Amino acid sequence: MALPDVDLRATADAAAPRTATSKTAAVLRWLPLAAVAWPLWVLLADWGKQGLDFSVYWFGGSILNDAGASPSDLYGPSVDWAGGPNLPFTYPPFAALIFGLLARLPLPVALMLFNVAGVAVAAWVAVTIVRYWESKSSLRSSLASARNCWIAAALFLAALFLGPWRETLAFGQINILLMGLMAADLLARSPRWRRGIPGSGFLVGVAAGIKLTPLVFGLYFLMRKDWRGLANMSIGFAGTVLLGWLLRPAESFQFWLEILPDTSRIGGAGYVDNLSIKGALLHFGVPQDAVTLPWLALSLAVVVLAAVLIRAASAQGARVVAMSAAALAMLLISPVSWSHHWVWMAAVLPAFAWTLRETPRRYRAGRLAMAAVLALSTVVFFFSPKTIGLALGAADLDVQTPGLWIMASSAGVFCAVAIMVCWLIALRRGALPAPV
């Protein structure tokens, strides 16, 4: 008797997706649990500083909502006028308008929603990195296999364990949400968004209207010769400024003409937690009154390095590398970049790891150097500068005199520069990250 003609390969292929799908579902079932458990763990582990920065946002928004407040109260010495901590509000009026909406919710509820949104960004970043590695066309296709789901889950938890993310969630800082807003803009695949007005670059401009440092991303569009993106960024930023002037003219006048030049409101640049070029110079003993010239010179060098890297990465279709270069430049040249501002390392480190993997094996010395930089950077950004300082014998973290512990606390600055240099060399040797 003749046996029926059965295509065993087709049968196996039909069964495989069901197995992969079931494994995928098993992985994804754990992610909501992690998303809920992580903020609770941060809440308990860092109770002493829980929501400190968010409370400044919330009370700043409360001042705008209070009909009895005067225009000068928002940018007073602190927000304690409204019952908040003895810390000043340092963001533009547009940001205060957004925080005014959050201030209509009870503080604990608003903080929890804020941090849950941050955890959601971590999940999105993890899946986007997998898409970047696997050259997938969509987020859904990135999770089509159990292997990719496990990788995404590992990256999700790894991001949350990084020092900047732990600190940002503990303080209730806005850095994660700004990163998510900007990355969603820059990595969007929609042709309509990438070519429209408003379109790609617009959300980066909005992010700059909330916190000014994203203006450095103008370099990203400039080096890519993306004039539409640069125009969109300008429109987004100008729109936030205009809205602030229209709705809060007195506060806008005070912020843009009086508060903005006063960098002392965001803390001393020589504090151990400042991971910027200026902070590193002060940690290594450059006097405060002599730091400006070397800071500007080194910042210019970093901008040039970032510009060349953005051009090289863009030529090879590596938008994540180009975006990361702009982010590192932004953090390095800012007068003050607290360690919790460095949430971008959740994208930088995996992208750098991929570049290492793709670097041809004949460049053995280069691969070893990249592996060393990756390992050191992972350790440095897992801990905070304060933890490093205490481990090296710091008796008082507020002491800003030069010493081994405060010099070592600047390791993140050197790691960031080393990553950029290694990236540039690797890209020129043909280590092409998956285009995204």
N, C-alpha and C positions, 0 to 999 in steps of 0.2 A: 504494500500500500504506500502510495506516495504521501510523504509528510507535507503538511501545509507550509507554504513559503512564508516564513516569519523573519522579519528583519530584526535580528537580535540587537543590533546597534541602536535602531530606532526605539526598541523597547527599553533598553538601558537608558537612553537619553531622556525618554519620557519619565522614567522613574527617578532619575537624578535630581530634577528640579524639585520634586516633592520632598526628597531627603534634605536637599540644601535648604528648601523653604522651611521645613520643620526645625532644622538646626538654627536657621536665621531667627525664627520666632522665639526659640529658646533663649538666644542671646538677647534679643530685643526686650524680652520680658524683664530682664534684670536692669535695664537702663532707667525706667521710671523709678524703680526702687532706689537706685544710686542717686538719681536727680533729687529725690526727696531727702534721702539720708545725708547727703553731703552738706547742704545748708544747715541741717540740724547739728551735725558734727562740728562744723565751724562755729555755730552759735555756742555750743558747750565748751569747746576747746579754747576759744578766744573771747570769753564772756567780757573780760575787762575792757576791750576796745570794740565790742560788737556795735556796728552801725554808727561809729563816731562821726565819720565823714558824711554819711547819709543824713545824720541828724542835722548837720549844717545845711545841707540841701533843703531838707524838709522845713526847718525853721526859717531859712531864707525865703522859701515859697510862702510860708505862713505870714511873713512880713508883708509880702505883696498882697495877700488876701485880706489883711487887716486894714479896715478903713481908717483906723486911728493912727496908723503908722505914717511917719513923715518920709519924704523921698530920700532923705539921707540915712535912714535907719538900715537899709539893705546893705550899704557899704560902710557901715560903722566899724569900730574896732573889733566887734564880735556880734554874733547873733543872739547873745544872751538877753537882748532886749525882749525877744519873743519867748524866752525861757529855755533857749538852747545852750550849747556849750560855749566856752570862752574862746571861740575860734571865729575868724572872719570869713565872710562869703567872698569868694575870689572869681566867680564866673560871670560872663556877660549877662546883660538883662534878658536876652532870649532864653538862656538857660534857666534864669530865675522864673520866667513865665512857665516853662515846662515843669519845674519843681513846684510851682504854685498849684498845678493840677494834682500832683502827687500829694501835696499837703492837705488836700480835701479828704484824704483817707487817714485813718488813725496811723500813727507812726509805725507801730509794729507790723501792721498789715502792709503798709507801703514798702517797708524794708524787705519783708518776705517776698513780695511780688518782684521787687527790684532784683533780689538775689536769685530767685527762680528763673527770671529772664536771663541772668548771667550764666546759670547752669545750662539753659537751653542753647545759648551761644556756644558753650563748650561742646555740646553734642553736634551742633552744626559745623563747627570748625573741624571736629574729628572726622565727620563724614566727608567734608570737603577735601581734607588731606588724602583720604582714601581715593576719592575721585581723581585727585591730582596724581597720585601714585599709579593708578590703574588706567589713566586716560579714559575715564568713563564720560559719557555724554550727559548724564543726569545724576542727581543724588540717589534716585531710586535704583538705577542700574548699579550704582556703587555698592549697594547692599544686597545684590542678587545672590551672593555666595556667602556661606557660613564663615569662610576664612576672612572675608572682608568685614563681616559684622564683628568678628572677634577683634580684628585689628582696630576697627572704629571704637569698640568698647574700651580697648586698652588705651587708645589715644585720648578718649574722653576722660577717663580716670587720671591718666598721666597729666593732662592739662590742669585738672582740678588740684592735683598735688603740687604743681609748680608753686614756688614761693610767691610770685606776683599774683597768681590767682587766689591762693589762700588769703593773702593780705587784702586783696581787693574785696573779696566776699566778706571778710571779717570787718573791714572798715565800712563796707557799703559804698565803695567807690564806683565811679561811672566808667572806668577804663574799659571794662569788658564790653559794655554795651556800645561804646564808641568804636571799638575794634570791630564788633559784629556789623555795625552800620556801614563802616568804611569797606570792610572786606566783601560784604554783600554787594556793594556798589562796584568795586574794582574787579571782582571775579564773576560778575553776572555774565551769563551766556546769551541772554535774549538779544537778538539783533536790534530789535526796536529800542531797547534800553541803551545799548552800546552806541547807537547812532542817533538817538533822539535828543531833543532840546525841550524840556530838561531830560537828562539821561545820565549816562556814565559820568561821574564826577560831581553830580548834584548833591548826593548824600554825603560825600566827603566835605563839600562846602558847608552843609548843615552841621556836620560834626565839628567843623572849625568854628561855627557860630556858637556852639555849646562850650567848647574848650579850644583855645586858639592854636595850640600846637599842631593840629592837622594841616594847617596852612602850608607846612613843609612839603606836603604831598603835591603841591604845585610842581615840584621838581619831577615827580613821576610823569605827569602829563607833558611837561616841557621836553624831557629827554626822549619820550616816545613820539614827539611831534604830534600829539593828540590835541589839536587846538580846540576841537569841539568839547573834549573833556575838560580842558582848562577853562573854557568859557562856562561850562555847566558848573564847575566848582566855584567860579567867581559869582555866578548867579545865585547859587545856593547860599554862599556866605553873605553876599550883599543882602539877600532877602531876609536873613536872620537879623542883620544889623538894622535894616530898615524897619522891620517889625518891632524891634526893641525901641527904636526912636519914636515910632508912631504910638505905641501903647504905654511906654514908660520913658518919656523924654527926659525927665529930671535925673532918673537913675542912669540913663544912657550917657547924658552929659558928664555925670560924675565918674562913671566907669571909664569911658574912652579918653577923657582928658585929665583925670586926676588919679584914678586907681591903677590903671594899666601900667604906668611907668614904675610903680612901687612894688618891686619884686620881694620886698621884705615880708609882705602879707602871706606869702606861701612858704615861709620858713627860711632858715639860714642855709645857704648853698654849701657850707662846709660840714653840715651834719652828716654822720656816717651813712645814712640811708640814701644819700643823693648819688645815683648812678648816672652821672653825666660827665662830660669832659671837664666842665668847670668844677664839679665836685671832686673829681680825681686830682686835679691840679691843687686844690686846697688841701686835700688829704695828704698829698706829697710835700706839703710845706710851702707852696707858693703863697706869698702874703696876699691878703685880701685886696690891698690897694694896688697890687701889681699884677693881678690875675687876668684883667680884661684883655690885654694884648695877646698873651699866649692862648687864651681861650678862643679869641676870634680867629687867630691863625690856624689853630688845630681844627676848629669848627669848619673853616673854609676847606681844609684838606679833606675832612670827612665828607663834606658836600660834594667835592670833586670825585672822591672815591665812589660815593653813592651814585653820582650821575653816570659815571663810566659803567658801573655795574648794572644800573637800570637799562642803559642802552644795550649792553651785551646780552642781558637776560631777555629783553624784549625782542631782540633780533632772533633769538632761538625759541620764542614762544613761551618762555617761562615767566608767566605773569606773577606767580606766587613769589618767585625770587625777586622780581622787580619791586613788587609791593613790600616785601620784607626789607629790601635795601632802603626804601623810603622811610619805613617805620623805624629802622635802626638809626638812620640819620636824624630823624625827628627827636628820638630819645637822647641821642648823644649830644646834640648841639643845644638842646634846651638848657637854660641856666639851672633849672632844678628838674630832675626826673627821679622822683622817689621810686624805690624798688618795686612798689606795687603798680607803677605805670608800665612796667615791662611785660604786660600780658601778651604782647605780640610774640614772645618766645614760644608760645604754644603752637604757632605756625612756623616760626623760624627754624626751630630745632628739627622737626620732622622733615622739612624741606631740605635742610642741610644734610640730614642723614641720607635722604634719597640721592642727593648730589654725590655724596661719598660712594654710595653703592654703584652709581653709574660712571664714576671715574674709571677710566681704563686701568687694568691691573698693572700695566707696564710702568705706570707712574707710582712706584711702590713708596718712595719717600714722601710724595705728596699725599698719598692715601693715609700713611701713618700720621703725618702732620694733621690732616683733617680729622682723623679718628681721635687724636689727642685733644684737639680743639673741641670736638663734639662732646667727649667725655667730661672734660673740665667744665665746659659751659653748662652741661646738664647738672653737674654737682653744684656749681655756683648759683644757678638760678633755681635749684631746688631749695636751697637755704636762702635766707635774707642776709644783707650786709650786717645787720645787727647780730644775727646768730653767728656769723663768721667772726665778728669782732669779739663777742663774748667767748667763743671757743679759743681765741688766741690771747685771752687774758685781759680784755678790756674791763677796767673797774668801773668806768663811768662813760656811757655811750655819748653823753652830752659834751665830753671833753673833745675839742677839735684840734689839739696839738698833734703834730706829726708823730707817728709811731707805727710799728709793724702791723698792729691790728687794724688801724684805720686805713693804712695803705692797702692791705690785703682785702679790705671790704670793697675796694674799687675794682676787684677782679672782673666783674661783669662788664665794665667799660672796655677792658682789653680783650675780653672774649668776643664782644660784639664787633670790634674792629678786625680781629683775627678771622671771624666768620666771613666778613665782607671781603677781605683779601683772598681767603681761600676760595670763596665762591667765584671771584673774578678769574683767578688762575684756572680753576676747574672748568669753568665755562669756555675759556679760550682753548682748553685741551680737549674739548668735545664731550664733556660730561653734561649731557643735555637732560634736564629734568623733564618729566612728562608734561607736555603742553597742557595748559588749562585756560 
